[in-house]
Amino acid sequence: MAAQRGALRASRLLFRRAQRKVLDGVDLTLAPGDILALLGANGAGKTTLLRCLLGLLRPHAGGISLDDVPLATLSRRALARRIAYVPQVHAAPFPYSVREVVGLGRLPHHGPFAAPSEADRAAVEAAIDQLGIGALAKRPYTELSGGERQLTLIARALAQGARLLIMDEPVSGLDFGHQMRLLERLERLAADGYGILKTTHHPDHALACASRVALLHEGRIEADGPPAEVLSPQAIRRLYRVDVEILRSPAGRGAFVPAGVD
Ligand SMILES: Nc1ncnc2c1ncn2[C@@H]1O[C@H](COP(=O)(O)OP(=O)(O)OP(=O)(O)O)[C@@H](O)[C@H]1O
């Protein structure tokens, strides 16, 4: 079957750690326009799967392709222009300005020793505009709040030119307001044709902001589909051993309410 244009596709991935199958026959596709939320309990293998999709870990079996081209045949630089990783917010070792941090996203285009071109500078400014962080551009990254750092790291990914963004718990450590604003920004990026894969420990966020949800359990993708279909109380029970009820607002939004834990 032909992959959707621009899609990243993993088929039948197997990955072992110390003889244990962390990923065991995983199929997953990320296409432009998707917001795909990957849920799984602690240790389920979400980060391992992300690292395979980024070409940082080589699966023991199965294949990963980008536009039908095997990932393993693409250079790191070619890959970085197509797929960007947005890590969890981290402490920066040096007080680079926000503009300089976003500019690091241009390295796959001009290399570490060449001066940035006009096109590089334009891409950096466009990414800063897209994330609405122009007012922060001169501030040292080290002095930013967690939410501002997260926006800076997303802008860096956009400056990279990649259309597929892979995010490890993008709202972790953010206050409620910043969480909601970040999720809203992700929706806008998806509407602009970016494909976003994010891991999350919040089923509520997957209900509120995802076009698809994939559940990783015991090494396999147990379900992959629209949030309202996949995120049943039974599925939450199986994943987290928590009983929940789903409350729906008149606007159709949903939230999980715990009804009991093991
Ligand atoms: N470098 C490593 N060496 C050995 N085992 C590892 C290593 N990294 C991860 N593991 C194991 O692989 C399994 C999957 O880990 P992974 O980090 O992918 O899970 P996760 O779903 O991202 O977890 P969390 O939600 O807690 O971040 C876990 O059992 C973990 O202990």
Ligand as a Chemical Component Dictionary entry (heavy atoms), coordinates in Angstrom:
data_LIG
# 
_chem_comp.id                   LIG 
_chem_comp.type                 NON-POLYMER 
_chem_comp.pdbx_formal_charge   0 
_chem_comp.three_letter_code    LIG 
# 
loop_
_chem_comp_atom.comp_id 
_chem_comp_atom.atom_id 
_chem_comp_atom.alt_atom_id 
_chem_comp_atom.type_symbol 
_chem_comp_atom.charge 
_chem_comp_atom.model_Cartn_x 
_chem_comp_atom.model_Cartn_y 
_chem_comp_atom.model_Cartn_z 
_chem_comp_atom.pdbx_ordinal 
LIG N1  N1  N 0 18.836 2.536  28.048 1  
LIG C1  C1  C 0 18.059 1.565  28.494 2  
LIG N2  N2  N 0 18.559 0.386  28.877 3  
LIG C2  C2  C 0 17.762 -0.620 29.323 4  
LIG N3  N3  N 0 16.420 -0.549 29.410 5  
LIG C3  C3  C 0 15.872 0.615  29.037 6  
LIG C4  C4  C 0 16.640 1.726  28.574 7  
LIG N4  N4  N 0 15.787 2.728  28.267 8  
LIG C5  C5  C 0 14.547 2.268  28.538 9  
LIG N5  N5  N 0 14.600 1.009  29.002 10 
LIG C6  C6  C 0 13.448 0.187  29.389 11 
LIG O1  O1  O 0 12.599 0.073  28.258 12 
LIG C7  C7  C 0 11.231 0.131  28.655 13 
LIG C8  C8  C 0 10.534 1.230  27.892 14 
LIG O2  O2  O 0 11.089 2.480  28.282 15 
LIG P1  P1  P 0 10.584 3.846  27.652 16 
LIG O3  O3  O 0 11.462 4.917  28.198 17 
LIG O4  O4  O 0 10.526 3.701  26.176 18 
LIG O5  O5  O 0 9.113  3.944  28.245 19 
LIG P2  P2  P 0 8.100  5.179  28.292 20 
LIG O6  O6  O 0 6.780  4.656  27.857 21 
LIG O7  O7  O 0 8.671  6.337  27.532 22 
LIG O8  O8  O 0 8.074  5.490  29.842 23 
LIG P3  P3  P 0 7.733  6.840  30.668 24 
LIG O9  O9  O 0 6.285  7.140  30.421 25 
LIG O10 O10 O 0 7.971  6.405  32.079 26 
LIG O11 O11 O 0 8.678  7.912  30.212 27 
LIG C9  C9  C 0 11.232 0.339  30.168 28 
LIG O12 O12 O 0 11.030 -0.909 30.781 29 
LIG C10 C10 C 0 12.612 0.861  30.457 30 
LIG O13 O13 O 0 13.032 0.459  31.750 31 
# 
loop_
_chem_comp_bond.comp_id 
_chem_comp_bond.atom_id_1 
_chem_comp_bond.atom_id_2 
_chem_comp_bond.value_order 
_chem_comp_bond.pdbx_ordinal 
LIG N1  C1  SING 1  
LIG C1  N2  SING 2  
LIG C1  C4  DOUB 3  
LIG N2  C2  DOUB 4  
LIG C2  N3  SING 5  
LIG N3  C3  DOUB 6  
LIG C3  C4  SING 7  
LIG C3  N5  SING 8  
LIG C4  N4  SING 9  
LIG N4  C5  DOUB 10 
LIG C5  N5  SING 11 
LIG N5  C6  SING 12 
LIG C6  O1  SING 13 
LIG C6  C10 SING 14 
LIG O1  C7  SING 15 
LIG C7  C8  SING 16 
LIG C7  C9  SING 17 
LIG C8  O2  SING 18 
LIG O2  P1  SING 19 
LIG P1  O3  DOUB 20 
LIG P1  O4  SING 21 
LIG P1  O5  SING 22 
LIG O5  P2  SING 23 
LIG P2  O6  DOUB 24 
LIG P2  O7  SING 25 
LIG P2  O8  SING 26 
LIG O8  P3  SING 27 
LIG P3  O9  DOUB 28 
LIG P3  O10 SING 29 
LIG P3  O11 SING 30 
LIG C9  O12 SING 31 
LIG C9  C10 SING 32 
LIG C10 O13 SING 33 
# 
